[in-house]
Amino acid sequence: MMQQIYPTVSHPYRYELNKDFHFAAAHYIPHEKAGKCSQVHGHTYFVNVTIVGDQLDETGFLINFQDIKKLIHKRFDHTLLNDHTDQFSDKDHERFPTTEIVAQTIWEIIQKHLDTLPNRPKCVQVFLRETPTSYVIYRPKDGDFRE
């Protein structure tokens, strides 16, 4: 993976963890205005997630790096994203597997897991590169976190 500098998120937390990983997946955008993207095609998605918190767990981690990758890579690698009907929809435009929605979905999956941890870390940014020249950043708003 190439060295990448990502946009940073300002936050008041003591610790910030960033994890890079990638996965290969196909998708299509089920709308006539999507042009060529309405046809099945694939990408190697490059992901960076930023997790923050003030408390470490009993192992001295905010969260184990490998746990982050497992949550996403194991689920989506070498799949057709549209087949993940628990996350994406061919009917609801707010759940089409666009890069924006895939980034939001990655955040939702990771944050749902973080919410189960006693030290309560937060995912504050998902950077998702779809092609060498195109990427999306998803940043949740304060109200998106459970307290």
C-alpha positions as CSV (number, residue, x, y, z in Angstrom):
1,M,0.0,0.0,0.0
2,M,1.3,3.4,-0.8
3,Q,2.0,6.0,1.9
4,Q,-0.9,8.3,2.1
5,I,-1.5,11.5,4.0
6,Y,-5.2,11.8,5.0
7,P,-7.2,14.8,6.0
8,T,-7.3,15.1,9.8
9,V,-10.2,15.5,12.2
10,S,-9.9,17.9,15.1
11,H,-11.0,16.2,18.3
12,P,-10.4,16.5,22.1
13,Y,-9.4,12.9,22.7
14,R,-6.1,11.7,24.1
15,Y,-5.6,8.9,21.6
16,E,-6.0,8.7,17.9
17,L,-5.6,5.4,16.0
18,N,-5.6,5.2,12.2
19,K,-5.9,1.9,10.3
20,D,-5.3,1.4,6.5
21,F,-6.5,-1.6,4.7
22,H,-8.1,-2.5,1.3
23,F,-10.7,-4.9,-0.1
24,A,-11.7,-5.8,-3.6
25,A,-15.4,-5.7,-4.4
26,A,-17.9,-5.2,-7.3
27,H,-21.0,-3.1,-7.3
28,Y,-23.4,-1.3,-9.5
29,I,-25.5,1.8,-9.0
30,P,-29.2,0.9,-9.8
31,H,-30.1,4.2,-11.4
32,E,-30.2,5.2,-15.1
33,K,-28.4,8.5,-14.3
34,A,-25.4,6.5,-13.0
35,G,-24.2,6.0,-16.6
36,K,-21.5,3.3,-16.9
37,C,-21.7,2.8,-13.1
38,S,-25.1,1.2,-13.5
39,Q,-23.2,-1.8,-14.9
40,V,-21.5,-4.3,-12.6
41,H,-17.9,-3.3,-12.2
42,G,-15.2,-3.7,-9.5
43,H,-12.8,-1.7,-7.5
44,T,-10.0,-2.2,-5.1
45,Y,-11.1,0.1,-2.3
46,F,-8.5,1.6,0.0
47,V,-9.8,2.5,3.4
48,N,-8.4,4.5,6.3
49,V,-10.4,4.7,9.5
50,T,-9.7,7.1,12.4
51,I,-10.7,6.0,15.9
52,V,-10.3,8.1,19.0
53,G,-10.8,7.8,22.7
54,D,-9.4,8.7,26.1
55,Q,-9.4,5.2,27.7
56,L,-7.4,2.1,26.6
57,D,-8.7,-1.4,27.1
58,E,-7.2,-4.1,29.4
59,T,-4.6,-4.9,26.7
60,G,-3.4,-1.3,26.4
61,F,-5.2,-0.8,23.0
62,L,-7.8,1.7,22.0
63,I,-8.9,-1.2,19.8
64,N,-6.8,-3.9,18.2
65,F,-5.8,-3.0,14.6
66,Q,-6.7,-6.5,13.3
67,D,-10.2,-6.2,14.7
68,I,-11.0,-3.2,12.6
69,K,-9.8,-4.9,9.4
70,K,-11.8,-8.1,10.2
71,L,-15.0,-6.2,10.6
72,I,-14.9,-4.9,7.0
73,H,-12.5,-7.0,5.0
74,K,-14.0,-10.3,6.0
75,R,-17.5,-9.1,5.2
76,F,-16.9,-7.3,1.8
77,D,-13.8,-8.6,0.2
78,H,-14.4,-10.4,-3.2
79,T,-18.2,-9.8,-3.0
80,L,-20.8,-8.0,-4.9
81,L,-21.8,-5.1,-2.6
82,N,-25.4,-5.1,-3.9
83,D,-25.8,-8.6,-2.5
84,H,-25.4,-7.3,1.0
85,T,-29.0,-6.4,1.3
86,D,-28.7,-5.8,5.1
87,Q,-26.5,-2.8,4.3
88,F,-27.4,-1.8,0.7
89,S,-30.5,-1.5,-1.4
90,D,-31.4,-1.5,-5.1
91,K,-34.6,0.4,-4.3
92,D,-33.7,3.1,-1.7
93,H,-31.3,5.7,-3.2
94,E,-30.1,6.5,0.3
95,R,-28.7,2.9,0.5
96,F,-27.3,2.4,-3.1
97,P,-23.7,1.2,-2.8
98,T,-22.1,4.5,-3.9
99,T,-18.7,5.4,-2.5
100,E,-20.5,7.8,-0.1
101,I,-22.8,5.1,1.2
102,V,-20.1,2.5,1.4
103,A,-18.0,4.9,3.5
104,Q,-21.0,5.6,5.8
105,T,-21.7,1.9,6.0
106,I,-18.1,1.1,7.0
107,W,-18.5,3.7,9.8
108,E,-21.8,2.2,10.9
109,I,-20.3,-1.3,11.2
110,I,-17.2,-0.1,13.0
111,Q,-19.1,2.2,15.4
112,K,-21.6,-0.5,16.2
113,H,-18.7,-2.7,17.3
114,L,-17.0,0.1,19.2
115,D,-20.2,0.8,21.1
116,T,-19.9,-2.7,22.7
117,L,-16.4,-2.0,24.1
118,P,-16.1,-0.9,27.7
119,N,-13.6,1.9,26.9
120,R,-16.1,3.4,24.3
121,P,-13.8,4.6,21.5
122,K,-15.4,6.5,18.6
123,C,-14.8,6.3,14.8
124,V,-14.5,9.9,13.7
125,Q,-13.6,9.5,10.0
126,V,-13.7,7.0,7.2
127,F,-11.6,7.8,4.2
128,L,-12.6,5.5,1.2
129,R,-10.6,5.6,-2.1
130,E,-12.5,4.0,-4.9
131,T,-10.0,4.8,-7.7
132,P,-6.6,6.5,-7.8
133,T,-8.3,9.8,-8.5
134,S,-11.6,9.5,-6.5
135,Y,-12.3,9.3,-2.8
136,V,-14.9,10.1,-0.2
137,I,-14.6,11.1,3.4
138,Y,-17.4,10.3,5.8
139,R,-17.4,12.1,9.2
140,P,-20.3,11.4,11.6
141,K,-22.0,14.3,13.4
142,D,-22.1,14.4,17.2
143,G,-25.7,13.1,17.3
144,D,-24.6,9.9,15.4
145,F,-22.9,8.5,18.5
146,R,-24.6,6.6,21.2
147,E,-23.7,7.8,24.7
